[in-house]
Amino acid sequence: MLVLGIETSCDETSAAIVRDGTRILSNIVASQASLHDLYGGVVPELASRRHVETLVPVVREALRKGGVGPGDLDGIAVTNGPGLIGALLVGLSFAKAFAYVRGIPFVGVNHLEGHLAAIGLEREEMPYPHVALLVSGGHTSLYRVEAFGEYRELGRTRDDAAGEAFDKVAKMLGLGYPGGAAIEQLATQGNPDAIRFPRPHRRSGDLHFSFSGLKTAVANHLASLGDGPGEQTVRHVCAGFQAAVVDVLVDKTVRAARENEVRDVLVAGGVAANGAIRAALEHGLAGIGVRVTAPSIALCTDNAAMIAAAGTRRIARGERAPLSLNAYSRLPLGSNVGRA
């Protein structure tokens, strides 16, 4: 089965061709980072307009690189939530028109399910049940995964997601957008103990997260410096901030694995590309005999191959989306909204 994946939930325009849900023939991603860098974050209206300009050329390149024509496709999978509503509608409208003209099925895919399905593009299916930590710019959540499509939320962020906190702290430090990679790199040159930032919600007794207070603590520390931080102080701030995020993520994930008595944890989402977070999770979970698996860095960030992987499984089991399928800025993982 050849499936075209479309991903336009935020600021990457992506199209991919995936065979049988496991083999990537092409995975084209057009980043908008330089467009939004001036503003220190994604501007929704600008993102939508850029998707309109970029999507058709990106799809053409995905078909060309994949060595297939439109007539070879067996279906289309498109992100229909959660995300920026205008951005989502660009990809969804294209997928509907393409599927209608070609007479092939299409399905809507939850962006979060796409992140969890990305691992299947590189290895055999994860053992079930397992715990999944989904950590990205818009989401930080823990799930118990019973099977594909069967998810139970264990905990989620009460305010900022971890990736959002990374980007906001990077903006405070003048590191540009997106800020996660810059903070990770500078943190290697700083002392994580030089500035001790709080670990919000760490000892709350539940599996929820909170990163807004940590972000505020960084802002207050920077404000207390008067003339602003020097280069070494910036490195220490990055190291201290990242260490606080790592400690919270590890503690909550270890607790989730213990309480759910699983032997495997999947880590997915854009922030899962952070090497310090990966290493700390592996070390912390190894202590209780739990394996950690994560996609390669290229498949952690938003891409259409993961959407095609999830969509292929839904098409294969007979799911179809109506042409009335809508986009949703919020869409709980496991929701069947818009499916026939």
Order of alpha helices (4+ residues) and beta strands (2+ residues): beta-beta-beta-alpha-alpha-beta-alpha-beta-alpha-beta-beta-beta-alpha-alpha-alpha-alpha-beta-alpha-beta-alpha-alpha
